[in-house]
């Protein structure tokens, strides 16, 4: 009887130890979702890009537009701060900014805007059709809102960041407003 109780106790302890080894993220763990698989766009230097180009790095993927008054510049600033917190590991994170506004966000504009936050950040764009396909695959909401301002319109859009591990698998969804230290902590777990 003692041997049976000892064996059960060992099984319970092993289960507790396994639970302690699980990763605990600040962001929402979306490991295993069946979307966000395809990304074939052009970068701000004119080079065709896909997610496979970045295997071996953690990738943070954000959808926005250069005329965005608040969410987009704030998110890119937060990503820059997270990179600083990564220190020597910052080169293992690739930040990608996909424009939701292919009408206005030309290659030249993206080349000026995106690297202004950090020289390593890459802006991506496509045709209206390519952009629509990527938005559908990543389940991104984006709607043009006409206004009387000088830009003529804004775009209401999803505001989170998808994070992929070094193997190219989608792992996390970082909500808008997540602090840079929380982002950096999650990225470190994926490095």
C-alpha positions in Angstrom: 0.0 0.0 0.0 2.8 2.4 0.8 4.4 1.8 -2.6 1.1 2.7 -4.3 0.8 5.9 -2.3 4.4 6.8 -3.0 3.8 6.2 -6.7 0.7 8.4 -6.7 2.6 11.1 -4.8 5.4 11.0 -7.4 2.9 11.3 -10.3 1.3 14.3 -8.6 4.7 16.0 -8.1 5.7 15.3 -11.7 2.4 17.0 -12.8 3.1 20.0 -10.6 6.6 20.3 -12.0 5.4 20.1 -15.6 2.8 22.9 -14.9 5.6 25.1 -13.5 7.6 24.7 -16.7 4.8 26.0 -19.0 5.4 29.4 -20.5 3.4 32.2 -18.9 2.9 35.1 -21.3 1.7 38.6 -20.7 0.1 38.6 -24.2 -2.7 36.2 -25.3 -1.2 32.8 -26.2 -2.8 31.9 -29.6 -0.5 29.0 -30.3 -2.1 26.6 -32.8 -4.6 28.9 -34.4 -5.4 28.1 -38.0 -4.9 31.6 -39.5 -2.1 34.0 -40.2 -0.2 31.7 -42.4 0.3 33.7 -45.6 2.1 37.0 -46.0 3.5 37.8 -49.5 4.0 41.6 -49.8 6.8 44.0 -50.8 9.0 45.8 -48.3 9.8 49.5 -48.3 13.0 48.8 -50.3 11.1 47.1 -53.1 12.0 43.6 -52.1 9.3 40.8 -52.2 8.9 39.4 -48.7 7.1 36.5 -47.0 7.1 35.3 -43.4 9.6 32.5 -44.3 12.2 35.3 -44.9 12.4 35.8 -41.1 12.7 32.3 -39.8 15.2 32.2 -37.1 13.9 35.5 -35.6 10.9 36.3 -33.5 8.6 38.4 -35.6 6.2 41.1 -34.4 3.6 41.9 -37.1 1.5 45.0 -36.8 -1.1 46.3 -39.3 -1.5 50.1 -39.5 -1.1 53.1 -41.8 1.2 56.1 -41.9 -1.6 58.7 -41.6 -2.8 57.2 -38.3 -3.0 59.8 -35.6 -2.5 57.7 -32.5 -2.5 53.9 -32.4 0.1 53.2 -35.1 2.8 55.6 -33.9 2.2 54.6 -30.3 2.5 50.9 -31.1 5.7 51.4 -33.2 7.2 53.5 -30.3 6.3 50.7 -27.8 8.0 48.2 -30.1 11.1 50.4 -30.2 11.1 50.6 -26.5 10.7 46.8 -26.2 13.7 46.4 -28.5 15.8 48.6 -26.2 14.8 46.4 -23.3 16.0 43.3 -25.2 19.5 44.8 -25.3 21.9 42.5 -27.1 19.0 40.2 -28.1 17.2 43.0 -30.0 18.7 41.7 -33.3 16.7 38.5 -32.8 13.4 40.4 -33.1 12.0 41.6 -36.5 9.2 44.2 -36.4 7.0 44.3 -39.5 4.5 47.0 -40.3 1.9 46.1 -42.9 0.0 49.1 -44.3 -3.8 49.0 -44.4 -3.7 52.0 -46.8 -2.1 51.0 -50.1 -3.7 54.0 -51.8 -1.6 56.5 -49.8 1.2 54.4 -48.3 3.6 54.2 -51.2 7.0 52.5 -51.0 8.7 55.9 -50.6 6.4 57.0 -47.8 6.8 53.6 -46.0 10.6 53.9 -46.4 10.5 57.3 -44.7 8.0 56.5 -42.0 8.7 53.0 -40.7 12.5 53.2 -40.2 12.1 56.5 -38.5 11.0 54.5 -35.4 13.9 52.0 -35.7 16.2 51.4 -38.6 15.6 47.6 -38.4 11.8 47.9 -38.7 10.4 46.9 -42.1 7.3 48.4 -43.8 5.3 46.1 -46.1 2.7 47.0 -48.7 0.8 45.4 -51.6 -1.9 46.1 -54.1 -5.5 46.5 -52.8 -6.2 42.9 -53.6 -3.0 41.6 -51.9 -3.7 43.7 -48.9 -7.3 42.5 -48.7 -6.1 38.9 -48.9 -3.6 39.4 -46.1 -6.2 41.1 -43.9 -8.6 38.2 -44.4 -5.9 35.6 -43.6 -4.9 37.5 -40.4 -8.5 38.3 -39.4 -7.8 42.0 -39.3 -10.6 44.5 -39.3 -10.1 47.7 -41.3 -12.7 50.2 -42.5 -12.2 53.5 -44.2 -13.9 56.4 -42.5 -14.4 59.5 -44.6 -13.8 62.8 -42.9 -13.5 66.5 -43.8 -9.9 66.8 -42.6 -7.0 67.3 -44.9 -6.3 63.6 -45.1 -9.8 62.9 -46.4 -10.2 59.7 -44.5 -8.9 57.7 -41.6 -9.0 53.9 -41.1 -10.6 52.2 -38.1 -8.6 49.0 -37.6 -7.6 46.2 -35.3 -4.8 47.4 -33.1 -2.9 44.4 -31.8 0.5 42.8 -32.7 0.9 39.2 -33.8 4.1 37.6 -32.6 5.7 34.6 -34.3 8.4 32.3 -32.8 11.7 31.6 -34.4 10.2 28.6 -36.3 7.7 30.9 -38.0 4.7 29.8 -35.9 2.1 32.3 -34.7 2.2 32.3 -30.9 0.9 35.5 -29.3 -1.5 38.4 -29.8 -0.3 41.5 -28.0 -3.2 43.9 -27.2 -2.8 47.6 -27.9 -1.5 49.4 -24.9 0.6 46.6 -23.6 3.7 48.1 -22.0 7.1 47.6 -23.6 8.5 45.7 -20.6 5.7 43.1 -20.9 6.3 42.8 -24.7 10.1 42.3 -24.1 9.4 39.7 -21.5 7.3 37.7 -23.8 9.8 38.0 -26.7 12.6 36.8 -24.4 10.6 33.6 -23.7 10.4 33.0 -27.4 14.1 33.6 -28.1 
